[in-house]
Structures are given as structure tokens and as C-alpha cells.
């Protein structure tokens, strides 16, 4: 499950970086420049301000998803730490039981 969430995080990071690059390119353009959006196999003309708004909305969405995934990863990390603690305690108890058994056998 952790690997799945980590993969989602990496994918979202890539999408955010891609959108940051698109935003930089759109910021370079002037209002009179043509902007096209790929819809299926067709390029459709789009207003520059609309394209910028779409990219901003997409970036906001990706950032909120990144926060959600980060929170989920944090929760999973805490569960993992808790399970490690339980395993450590069980190992210590097992080792102590082995020592006691060894001592009892040598007394017999």
C-alpha cells in the first residue's frame, strides 16, 4: 500500500512540474499570440487568459492531491512505526523467554 501511495506521489510531482513549465511558457506569451488546446485528435484555439486559468486550476488541484497523499503517507509511516515497535517488543520477549528456557534446562 505504501508503494502505491509513493507511486501516486511521484506521478503528482511529475504532473506539477509539467504544469509549472506550461505556466512559464504561457507567461512568456502576449495576448495576441495564439494558444491551442489538444482535445482528442484536434487542436482547438483557446484564449490565453483561459489557458492560464486552466493551468492554475490544474496546479491547485494537483497541490491539494499532493497534500492528501502526503497526509496519507504520514499516517502510513506512523502505522509502520507502531508495527515496528510491536515487533521489537515481541522479539525482546521471545529472546527473554529463550534465555529463561536455556537457564531452566541447564539447571535440570
Secondary structure, DSSP 8 states (H G I E B T S, - for coil): -HHHHHHHHHHHHHHHHHHHHHHHHHHHS-TTS-EEEEETTEEEEE-HHHHHHHHHHHHHHHHHHHHHHHHHHHHHHHHHHHHHHHHHHHHHHHHHHHHHHHHHHHH-
